[in-house]
């Protein structure tokens, strides 16, 4: 198969759903890591077409959703103190402790919504009298572009540019979930876009240590049901290995040049995940060589801390312990227009998926 519409073929998808039903004799909990996969499952009604023995659990696969509340407050503080703050669009409506970036913009903050961090470097060059900060949020997928912006700013001697880093890494999060005492995960669908950058090497140790199947999977309906089928076959046979359903995009070695750019600018360190807490060695931070581009140290905002909203159960949702509709506030106090937490506002958030596509959900 070469073309996108083939991965949306209804008859082919139905045939795999039948194969899943025939293969399933036990009850299995499979977590899809990526929020894009969650949306694909919910939007296309796949959750209700799976047999009762296959239960999909929605993981923390949305970088916006796991960005800590205190980092959003730090971004707002920068914006309110005269910095030109640049961000991707999916961050601007995520609520901080008192307001969102969009509300801070309405109060006079200079917030720029961009498609690329390289645009932010150009804005800094055009406004040498102003400080420009790019809110660098994402998994490994967006790290190369954010790292490249730092390299570009250094090359062009742009000293009024820096980044507020909130990069998190998928494999350590999977390990954190598996180490949780309440974990009931039997298999994972791995995030195909992350592996397109990083390759497969980081996942073999997880398979070996936890004796759990991991299937790297794409995002279209046929991708998803193929990935689920591959996981179920392993589980039913008592096997565990790493498989690559997304072979049309993902290579064993990943994107070598992109990884070189990441390694040139970032190093691995501990990172706080919203609703989950600190996970060791689970994020990127700028190396000492590029410390001048670290907005937290440059503006002295490292110590800003913010408690989570007690009404929001985002942490339990991100760990797969609860589904969005099991939250008392879902669709009531918490809606996309008035979100209590990031999973309701993000385009990849599980709560937003359930809210927007609830007609496709019967009992899941």
C-alpha positions in Angstrom: 0.0 0.0 0.0 1.4 3.4 -1.0 -1.4 5.9 -0.7 -3.2 7.4 2.3 -6.7 6.5 1.1 -5.7 2.9 1.1 -5.1 3.1 4.9 -8.7 4.5 5.3 -10.2 1.6 3.3 -13.4 0.5 5.1 -13.5 -3.1 3.9 -9.8 -3.7 4.7 -10.4 -2.2 8.2 -13.4 -4.4 8.7 -11.4 -7.5 7.7 -8.8 -6.8 10.3 -11.5 -6.2 12.9 -12.8 -9.7 12.1 -9.3 -11.1 12.5 -9.0 -9.5 15.9 -12.3 -10.9 17.0 -11.3 -14.4 15.9 -7.9 -14.2 17.5 -9.1 -12.9 20.9 -9.9 -15.5 23.5 -8.7 -13.6 26.6 -9.1 -10.1 27.9 -6.2 -7.7 27.0 -5.4 -4.1 28.0 -3.6 -2.4 25.2 -2.3 1.2 25.6 -1.9 3.5 22.6 0.8 6.0 23.5 0.1 8.8 21.0 -2.8 11.2 21.2 -3.1 11.1 17.5 -3.8 7.4 17.8 -6.4 8.1 20.5 -8.2 10.5 18.2 -8.0 8.0 15.3 -9.6 5.3 17.5 -12.3 7.5 18.8 -13.1 9.5 15.7 -13.5 6.4 13.5 -15.6 4.5 16.1 -13.0 1.7 16.3 -13.3 1.4 20.1 -16.9 0.1 19.8 -16.0 -2.2 16.9 -13.3 -4.1 18.9 -14.3 -7.3 20.7 -15.1 -7.1 24.4 -11.8 -8.8 25.1 -9.7 -5.9 23.7 -9.7 -2.8 25.9 -7.8 0.2 24.6 -6.3 2.4 27.3 -5.3 6.0 26.4 -1.8 6.9 27.4 0.1 10.2 28.0 0.8 10.7 24.3 0.1 14.3 24.0 3.0 16.7 24.7 0.7 19.6 25.3 -1.3 17.6 27.9 1.8 16.7 29.9 3.4 20.1 29.9 3.5 21.1 33.6 1.2 23.9 34.8 4.2 25.8 36.2 5.8 26.0 32.7 2.7 27.5 31.3 2.8 30.0 34.1 6.4 30.7 33.3 5.5 31.4 29.7 2.7 33.8 30.8 5.1 35.6 33.2 7.5 36.1 30.3 4.7 37.4 28.1 3.4 39.8 30.8 7.0 41.2 31.3 7.4 42.4 27.7 8.9 39.4 26.0 7.7 38.5 22.5 6.5 34.9 23.2 6.2 32.6 20.2 4.4 29.3 20.3 2.6 26.6 18.3 -1.1 27.2 18.3 -2.1 24.2 20.4 -0.5 25.7 23.5 -2.2 29.1 23.6 -5.5 28.0 25.1 -4.1 25.5 27.7 -5.0 27.0 31.1 -2.3 28.0 33.5 -3.1 28.4 37.2 -4.9 31.7 36.6 -5.2 32.3 32.8 -4.1 31.0 29.4 -1.5 32.5 27.0 -4.4 33.6 24.9 -6.0 35.5 27.8 -2.6 37.1 28.5 -2.4 38.1 24.8 -5.9 39.7 25.2 -4.4 41.7 28.1 -1.7 43.2 25.8 0.9 40.5 25.7 2.8 40.1 22.4 2.1 36.4 21.6 2.9 35.1 18.1 1.5 31.8 16.9 3.9 30.2 14.5 4.4 27.1 12.4 8.1 26.8 12.9 10.6 27.9 15.6 12.9 29.2 12.8 10.2 32.0 12.3 10.9 33.0 15.9 14.6 33.4 15.1 13.6 35.7 12.3 11.4 37.7 14.6 14.3 38.1 17.0 16.5 39.4 14.1 13.8 41.9 13.1 13.3 43.1 16.7 16.8 43.4 18.2 15.6 45.7 21.0 13.2 43.0 22.3 13.7 39.5 23.8 12.0 36.7 21.8 11.3 33.3 23.4 9.9 30.2 21.6 7.9 27.9 23.8 9.5 24.6 22.8 7.0 21.9 23.6 6.9 18.4 22.2 8.1 14.8 22.1 11.2 13.7 20.2 9.3 14.6 17.0 9.6 18.4 17.3 13.0 18.4 19.0 15.0 18.6 15.8 13.3 21.8 14.6 13.6 23.4 18.0 17.3 22.4 18.3 17.9 23.7 14.7 16.5 27.1 15.8 19.1 27.4 18.5 21.9 26.4 16.1 20.6 29.0 13.6 20.4 31.7 16.2 24.0 30.9 17.3 25.3 31.0 13.7 23.5 34.3 13.1 24.7 35.7 16.4 21.1 36.4 17.5 21.5 37.0 21.2 17.9 38.1 22.0 16.5 34.6 21.2 16.0 31.8 23.7 13.7 28.8 24.1 11.5 27.7 27.0 12.0 23.9 26.9 9.3 21.4 27.6 10.6 18.3 25.7 9.5 14.9 27.0 10.6 11.5 25.9 8.3 8.5 25.2 10.3 5.4 26.3 10.9 6.7 29.9 7.2 7.5 30.2 6.3 3.9 29.1 8.7 2.6 31.8 7.1 4.9 34.4 3.7 3.6 33.5 4.8 0.0 33.7 6.4 0.6 37.1 3.2 2.0 38.5 1.6 -0.3 41.1 -1.8 0.2 39.4 -0.5 -0.7 35.9 -2.6 -3.2 34.0 -1.1 -2.8 30.6 -0.6 -6.0 28.5 0.8 -4.4 25.3 1.6 -1.0 23.7 1.0 0.6 20.4 4.1 2.7 20.0 4.1 6.2 18.6 5.0 6.0 14.9 6.0 9.6 14.4 8.4 9.5 17.4 10.0 6.4 16.0 10.3 8.0 12.6 12.8 10.3 14.2 14.4 8.1 16.9 14.2 4.6 15.4 13.5 1.4 17.3 16.6 0.8 19.4 15.2 2.4 22.6 12.2 -0.1 22.7 14.0 -3.4 22.7 15.1 -3.0 26.3 11.5 -2.3 27.4 10.3 -5.4 25.7 13.0 -7.5 27.3 12.7 -6.0 30.8 8.9 -6.1 31.1 8.2 -9.0 28.8 5.5 -7.0 27.0 4.7 -6.7 23.2 5.3 -3.3 21.6 3.9 -2.6 18.1 5.0 0.6 16.5 1.9 1.8 14.8 0.6 4.6 12.4 -2.5 6.7 12.8 -4.9 5.8 10.0 -7.8 3.3 10.7 -6.1 0.4 9.0 -2.8 1.2 10.8 -4.5 1.1 14.1 -6.4 -2.2 13.6 -3.3 -3.8 12.1 -1.3 -2.7 15.1 -4.0 -4.0 17.5 -4.1 -7.3 15.6 -0.4 -7.8 15.8 -0.4 -7.1 19.5 -3.3 -9.5 20.2 -1.6 -12.3 18.2 1.5 -11.9 20.4 -0.5 -11.9 23.6 -2.6 -14.9 22.6 0.5 -16.9 21.8 2.3 -15.8 25.0 5.0 -14.0 23.0 6.6 -10.6 23.4 8.6 -8.7 20.9 9.0 -5.4 19.1 7.1 -5.2 15.8 7.0 -2.3 13.3 3.5 -2.0 11.7 4.5 1.5 10.4 7.4 0.2 8.3 6.4 2.6 5.4 7.7 5.5 7.5 9.8 4.1 10.4 13.2 2.7 9.9 15.3 0.8 12.4 17.9 3.6 12.7 15.3 6.4 12.5 16.3 9.8 11.0 20.1 9.9 11.6 20.5 13.5 10.6 17.7 14.7 12.8 19.2 12.8 15.8 22.6 14.4 15.2 20.9 17.8 15.5 19.1 16.9 18.7 22.4 15.5 20.2 24.3 18.7 19.3 22.0 20.9 21.3 20.1 18.9 24.0 21.0 16.4 26.7 18.8 14.1 28.6 17.6 15.0 32.1 14.7 14.6 34.6 11.4 16.1 33.5 8.1 16.8 35.2 5.0 15.5 33.5 1.7 17.2 34.2 -0.5 14.9 36.3 2.2 12.3 36.6 5.1 13.9 38.4 8.8 13.8 37.8 10.1 10.9 35.6 13.9 10.4 35.7 15.8 10.9 32.4 12.5 11.6 30.6 13.2 14.9 28.9 15.6 17.1 27.0 17.3 20.2 28.3 19.9 22.5 26.7 23.5 21.6 27.2 25.8 24.0 29.0 27.2 25.0 25.6 23.9 26.5 24.7 22.9 27.8 28.1 22.6 31.3 26.8 19.5 30.2 24.9 17.8 28.7 28.0 14.9 31.1 28.8 14.4 29.7 32.3 17.9 30.6 33.4 18.2 33.8 31.2 15.1 35.3 32.9 15.5 33.7 36.4 12.1 31.9 36.3 13.3 28.4 37.2 11.8 28.5 40.7 8.2 29.2 39.6 5.9 26.4 40.9 2.2 25.9 40.6 -0.2 23.3 42.2 -2.5 21.4 39.9 -6.3 22.0 39.8 -7.8 19.5 42.3 -10.9 19.1 40.2 -9.0 17.8 37.2 -8.1 14.1 37.0 -5.7 14.5 34.0 -3.1 12.4 35.8 -5.3 9.4 36.1 -6.4 9.8 32.5 -2.8 10.2 31.2 -1.8 7.0 33.1 -4.7 5.1 31.6 -6.3 4.5 35.0 -9.6 6.3 34.1 -11.3 7.3 30.8 -12.3 10.9 30.2 -16.1 10.3 30.6 -15.4 8.9 34.1 -14.4 12.3 35.3 -17.2 14.1 37.3 -16.3 17.4 35.5 -16.3 16.0 31.9 -18.7 17.9 29.7 -19.9 20.0 32.7 -17.4 22.3 34.3 -14.8 21.1 31.8 -15.4 21.6 28.1 -13.2 22.7 25.2 -14.4 26.3 25.6 -13.7 26.2 29.4 -11.1 23.5 30.0 -9.9 22.5 33.4 -6.9 20.7 32.1 -4.8 20.3 28.9 -6.4 16.9 27.8 -9.6 18.8 27.1 -8.1 21.7 25.0 -5.3 20.0 23.1 -6.0 18.8 19.6 -4.5 15.4 20.7 -6.0 15.3 24.2 -8.1 12.2 25.1 -10.8 14.4 26.8 -11.2 16.5 23.7 -11.5 13.4 21.5 -14.2 12.0 23.7 -16.0 15.3 23.8 -15.9 16.0 20.1 -16.6 12.4 18.9 -18.9 11.1 21.7 -21.4 10.0 19.1 -18.9 7.4 18.0 -18.7 6.0 21.6 -21.3 3.6 23.0 -19.8 1.9 26.0 -16.0 2.4 25.8 
